[in-house]
């Protein structure tokens, strides 16, 4: 009987010390980003990127970028998703890295993007605040942005974040995305 009690106590202690090892715990929650996308019939528009940053503004992971910009369009139109391209270091990205995040320009309607809490290399991120970012080219250098904070590892949350524009008057014109909602659960 003493051996069983000792064995159970040893297993419990091993579990306590292994959970305090400083490794990020596996987060079973996810972040779901929903928005309404409205395509614009104009040259130099309909480009979109969605990515995650840490509190210091460091790129953590790109969730989506339109194929044109991600696969070289930024060379022909340097204003195309210029903020995301610099954060992602697109000029030095491998073809595999670009293929993993790029896709066709979305059709008009409700869109959903999900972040599983992993960084660009596939490792779980540590608990803490992260920034969900979106950038879209309305027309050439005219851009709109989205920013929201989420506390990974905290309680369930939802936020509408904040939409901003490269020029204030753009808020009264064509919008590529609207009704953005970020849910962490």
N, C-alpha and C positions, 0 to 999 in steps of 0.2 A: 504494500500500500504506500509506504514511504517513497518507493521508487516512482510510482505513478504520479504522486503529488509533485515530486522534484522534477519529473519530466514535463508535466503541464506547466509548472512555474517557469522552467527554462524556455519553453516555447513562447510563453507570454512575454517574457523579457526580451527575447530575440525580436519579436514583433514590434515592441516599443522602440528598441534601438534602431531597427531597420527603417521605421517610419520617420525617425528623426535624422535621417542621413543627409538631409539637405537636397535630395533629389525632388524635382517637381512631381507632385502627385498626379495621378491620372485623373483628369477632369472629365466627368461623364456628361457635363452640360455642353451645350453648343450655342453659338450666336447665329441667329437667323435675321438676315437683312431683307426686307421686302420693300419694293418701290414700284411706282408706275412709270414706265418708260414711254416717251412719245417721240417717235422718229420725226426728223425734220428733213424736208427735201431741199438740201442745200449742200454745195461743195464745202468740204472742210468741217463738216459737222458729224454728229452721231458717233463720236469716239468716247469711250467710257473705260474707266479703270476703278476697281474696288480693291482696297488693300487695308492692312492692319499695321499700326505703328505702336511703339511703346510710348511712355510719357515723355521721353526725350526726343521724340520725332524720328527715331530709328525705324527703318522698314523691318517688319517682322515677317509678313507674308502677303503676297498678292493673291487675291481670290478670283479676280477676273480682269481681263483687259481685251479690248477689241483687237481682232486679228490684224487689221491694217496697220495700226500703230505699233503693236508688239512685234510684228515681223519685219519691220524696217520702214514703215510709213513715216516714222519720226525723222528719218533722214531727209525726206522730201518736204515734210511739213514740221519743222522743229517745234512749232507751237502745239502740236498734237500731243495732248496729255503730258506736257512738259514737266509738270511737278512730279507725277508718278514715275515718268521715265528716269528722272534723276534719282529719286528715292530707291527705285528698283535696280538702278545701275544697269539699265537696258543695254547700253553699248558693250558691256562686258558679260552679259548673260549668255549662257549656252543655249543652243537650239532646244535642248530638252527642258530647260527652265522656262523658256518662252512658250513652248508647246503645252506645258502643264497648266498655264494660266490663261492662254488666249482662246478666243472663240469668236463666232460670228457676231456682228452687231445685232443686239436684241430686236425682236419684233415689238411693235407697240403693244402695251398691255402690262399686266402685273408680272414682275420678275422676282425671283427668290435666289439669294446667294447665302450659303451656309459656311461658317467657319467652325472647324472642329477643335479649335484651341491649340493647334500645332503651328510651329514656325516653318520657314521656308525649307528647312532640312528634314521636316517630319517629326520633330521632337515636341513634346508637350511644353507649353510655356508655363512659367511660374505664375502663381497667383498675383494679382495686382491690376492696376488700371491700364487699359489698352484703348487706343483710338481707332475707330472705324472711319475710313476716309473714302470719298468718292470724288472723282474729277471727270468732267465731261466737256467736250468742245461743242459749244452751241453753233459757232461759225468762226472758223479760223482761230484767232487768238481770244475770242470771246468765250469765256469759260464759266462754268458753275461748279460749286464744290459742296460737299457734305462732310460734316464732322460730328461724331458722337463718342462719348466716353462710356466704357463698360468696365465694371469691376469683376474680372475673372476670379472665380473662387468665392465670390460673395453670394448673396441671396439672388433669387430670380429678379430680373429687372426688365424694363422696357423704356425706350426713349425715342423721341422724334428727332433728336439731335438738332443741328442747325444747317440750313442751306445758305450759302453766300455766293457772290458773283465777282468776277474780275472787274466789272464796272457796275455801279449801283443801278443804272437805268436798264440793265438786262433783266432785272426782276419783273419788269412789265412786259417782256416779250415772250418768245418761244422758250419753253422749258423742256429740257430733255428728260429730267426725272423730277418726280414730285411724290408726295405722300410716303416719304421714307419712314420706316419703322424698324428699330433694332430691338430684338428680344433675346435675352439671355435666360435660358432655362434648360 
